[in-house]
Amino acid sequence: MRFKEPTTTHRVSAPLEAIRRRLARWRRTRKPHARIPEGLWASAVTVARACGLNRTARTLGLDYYSLKERLETAGYSGRRGQKARPAFVELVSPAPTSIAECTVEFEHPRGRKMKVQLKGLEAPDLVALGSAFWRAK
């Protein structure tokens, strides 16, 4: 069975059209049962990020679910403009601010206690003090 060129009824963006032509050329010259080269898949993934998963798969004549899987592997959810949720998010503390006055109490599970009254101490100094308390043996 010969591959049928996908028909497009909508206007195709230039990058999508370029990949479509490359895929058509590859399909004409490929060996039977040959897999699509990784370079063409990578280009399809890049275009799908900009043009959308469904439109790209349809225009290029690619399997929707194979393209979707490659998009997800590349960290993309498949919806335009939305990336997949990251596995790790770094929380950066705001710039150090001065604390007017407060009292902080530390209590270790082994019974040690420490009470600190702060007047104008910066927040990073409090973090260092707390860390030292928890690490102390």
Buried (B, 14 or more C-beta within 10 A) or exposed (E): EEEEEBEBEEEBBEBBBEBBEBBBEBBEEEEEEEEBEEEBBEBBBBBBBEBBBEBBBBBBBBEEEEBBEBBBEBEBBBEEEEEBEEEEEEEEEEEEEEBEEEEBEBEEEEEEEBEBEBEEBBBEEBEEBBEEBEEEE
